Each structure stands twice: as C-alpha cells, then as structure tokens.
Amino acid sequence: MQLRTKSRPARRVSMADILSLIASWGLSLVTTASLVAVGWLGHSTHWSFGLGGHAAPHGARGDHADHGDHAEHAGSDAAAATVDGPGDAEPGTVRFSSREAVERTGIEVVPVERRPMVSELEVAGVVDYDERRTAQLSSRVGGSIWRVEKHLGDVVRKGEVLLVIDSQEVGRLKAAFLNALVTFESRREQMAILEEVQGAVMGRQLREARAALREARIHLVNDEQALVNLGLPVAIADYEALVDEARAERIRTVGLPEQIVAGLTDDVVTSNLLPLAAPFDGVVVGRDAVVGEVVEAAKPIFEVADVSRMIISLKVDKEDAGKVAIGQPVRFRPDGSDEEYSSRITWISTEVDEATRTLQVRAVVDGQSTPPVAASGGLRAHTFGSGKIEIDRRGTAIVVPSQSVQWDGSRWVVFIPSGDVSFTACEVQPGVRNGNVVEIVGETSGGTLERVVGAGSHVLKSQVLLERIESGEL
C-alpha cells in the first residue's frame, strides 16, 4: 500500500515584510539611544539639564528640607575632600575641591591666644557660721525671765546684756558671800586680839583661832567663786572696805548695766537678778525667751554669731582629693548672686564623707559688715553656692578652643591652615583645661601656632580617620 503525503506550498517573503521588520528594529534602536543620551546628559548636569547648575536642585529642595540639604552638602563636601598620603608633599593635609566646599562644612579658623591660664576645680559648697565664733547662751541656774533686752537680728557688743533672769539661787549665793565675808572678818579680828595677848593665852587657843580663820577664808573664797561662775563680777577686795549697808546695795545689782539700774526703784529691786551677757561682738541669730517664762539651767535661750567671719564648706570629689592643698585660692559665688568671695583653703578633712563620698575642705571669709548689708547681700549662713579651687596657674600660656583639639586615633592634633582649601594636622600636647579653652604645652610638630581650626575641626578629624581606615592603618 503506497502512502502519499500532501506537501504545503512554501510561503514567499515579500519586500513589504522586510521593510516592516527593518523599521521596527530601527525604532527600537532610536529609543534606546535616546534613553542613553538622556541618562548621560542628566548625570553630567546633575539632572538640572543646564537650567540651574549643581546648586539648583539643592536650592529647590532647601525650602522644604533644610536639614537634609545641609547633610547632603556636608556629605558631598566630605567626599570632595582628600587626604595626602605618604608620597605627597605634606602628609596629613586635608584638601577640599573649592573654597565654597570649605565654607559649607562650617570650618572656622580662629587666632591662637596667649594669656595666663588657671586650672580650677568646680565644687559645690555651703556657707555657715564659724563655730569658734558662735555661742548658744543659757542660764547657769533655774529661774524666770525678768527682762529681755535684745531681740532676733539685733547687733550686740561684747558684754552687752541680752536678758535678766530672776533666780532664788542667785539671791542665796549673794547672801552666802556676804555672810562668809562677815565671818572671815570676825575670825581675823579674834586672831589679831589673841596675837596681842598670846603670852596670857594657851597655845591651843591660838592654834584653834588660826584654823578657824583659815576655814573662814576658804568659805569666803568658795562663795566668791560661786558668784563668779554665774558670770557676776564679784571680788572680795571690792567689798572689804564697805560697810554692811553699802555691801548689800552693791551686790544687789552687781552685773546689771547702768541703764537698767537707773530705771529701778527700791521697791522692785531684788538680789535675785542675774544678767546674761554677750561673749563677743555679733548678731542675735536665735532667741527663745519671753518675759515671765520659766527657764531651766543649761537650756539654750539665745544664740549669738559673729557674722563678720563666715566659713565656706566645699565638697571635693574623692577622685580630686589629691589635687587640693591648704593655702590654695578659692572663689565662691552664692546661688542667686553675682558677687564672688575670695579666700584660701584653711582646713582639709582627714576622712571622706560616708554618705556623699566627698572630701570636705573649708575656707574662711573675713571682713564682712556686721550685720551684712542688705543691698550687697553678703554671705549668709546655710546658703548654697558653687566654688572654684585654683589647683594650677601658668604665667603665659598658648590657649586654643577646646573644640580645636581632636584625637585622631593615636595622638592629639589641631588643624592649621596650609592654604585656602587645605588644612594640616599638627600634633600637640594638651595641658590645663579651663572652661571652653585648653592650654597647649611643649613643642608642636607644626612650629609656632598662630591660627587653628575651631568650629568644624571634627570634620577634618573624621576625614583623616576615614582615610586611615580605608588604608588599613586603623
């Protein structure tokens, strides 16, 4: 059986088909070429196409995103900066592409200062009274307050009476003194008579008379001392020459100031009065006394302080304890005041406070007015403030801003201008720091410093570190 296969006639390609295919390929090539041209032109003009230059797109965005624009400038400027390598003429020099690139990074060149440099510790402090010139006064015997002469805030002088106490114990001691004086005088007269007729009396009588005289003398001295211990100015010699009436009159008002005695009448005068006097010049800073109030012995009634001499207590961190020494200058400014008080350290504690872990040092401020003048403020007790302890001073030092000194990973450097668009790292040794400035000590690798980069020095440091990281040095 013979199979027959029907063959399909071959399709003939016409010229029109060939032309259509060529046209489609040509259109694709033109489109691709156009896109490539647009991309190249946009890249070369930063997609501004010659309408605003490089800054045009940044300026257009700046109205809406200033921070982003600044970051883009900084990034592009940092990318435009280069660091000279070992084969360059000036190793470690950061170069920028233009002056505008330097300005956009915020770099500022400042002159180097030469001035006295002081290193100080800033510490907290508090003002207090000098405990050696502060007294809490109390009565040495119980009684009642008869009269109050001074009040809170009054200025007092040494010996001035603050108040007067009425105490029966005082009256009893005064009477005992007068009786002892009379007994002593009687024993002395008897002894004088026996000595005149000692040939007619027995020796035992003379011995007994001498013993009685000595005993009377001891009692008299003891009674005198009891009154002196109360603060009364009593002396045996002042009363021996007086008659009994004069003695009683004198001891009745002993210790009272004349202005108080002048206003008294015989019907109100009592021998029980005991004045309480100021031990030194000062100000009454405490008072707990009302006329007629009953007071106990040793209970504080008045507090007097000499405010012309105040103590400043400063708290130094334990880490800085080794830097302070007696005699170092101190400047103290109370909180809320513009006035500073100068002094020197007079005392350093031998122990660290257990609660605050700080070392207490003290300075004395003398010469204040008494009382402090309200207009000028003056130092007032229990006022907090800040103190500065001078731990080092240099006569004339080279001083630069603290932000100028940067750590480049292996050394301290400052950047000095070496052209309009280049800056060179100069190795330095920082010294005393004071606030926002730092001293440069010793020789510098760049010679004498005249100008350094202040603001923006961190940008240069970052570029140096980036270059070192890329080169494998870090």
MOMOPE-V593851 format. One record per run of one state. SS is the DSSP state (H for helix, E for strand, - for the rest). FROM is the first residue (numbers start at 1). LEN is the number of residues. If there is no record, write none. Layout:
BEGIN
ss=SS from=FROM len=LEN
ss=SS from=FROM len=LEN
END
This chain:
BEGIN
ss=- from=1 len=14
ss=H from=15 len=30
ss=- from=45 len=10
ss=H from=55 len=8
ss=- from=63 len=3
ss=H from=66 len=15
ss=- from=81 len=1
ss=E from=82 len=2
ss=- from=84 len=9
ss=E from=93 len=3
ss=- from=96 len=3
ss=H from=99 len=6
ss=- from=105 len=4
ss=E from=109 len=3
ss=- from=112 len=1
ss=E from=113 len=17
ss=- from=130 len=1
ss=H from=131 len=3
ss=E from=134 len=5
ss=- from=139 len=4
ss=E from=143 len=6
ss=- from=149 len=6
ss=E from=155 len=2
ss=- from=157 len=4
ss=E from=161 len=6
ss=- from=167 len=1
ss=H from=168 len=29
ss=- from=197 len=1
ss=H from=198 len=3
ss=- from=201 len=2
ss=H from=203 len=27
ss=- from=230 len=6
ss=H from=236 len=5
ss=- from=241 len=3
ss=H from=244 len=9
ss=- from=253 len=5
ss=H from=258 len=5
ss=- from=263 len=10
ss=E from=273 len=5
ss=- from=278 len=4
ss=E from=282 len=6
ss=- from=288 len=6
ss=E from=294 len=2
ss=- from=296 len=4
ss=E from=300 len=6
ss=- from=306 len=3
ss=E from=309 len=9
ss=H from=318 len=6
ss=- from=324 len=5
ss=E from=329 len=6
ss=- from=335 len=5
ss=E from=340 len=13
ss=- from=353 len=5
ss=E from=358 len=9
ss=- from=367 len=17
ss=E from=384 len=18
ss=H from=402 len=3
ss=- from=405 len=1
ss=E from=406 len=2
ss=- from=408 len=4
ss=E from=412 len=6
ss=- from=418 len=4
ss=E from=422 len=6
ss=- from=428 len=1
ss=E from=429 len=6
ss=- from=435 len=2
ss=E from=437 len=5
ss=- from=442 len=9
ss=E from=451 len=3
ss=- from=454 len=3
ss=H from=457 len=15
ss=- from=472 len=3
END
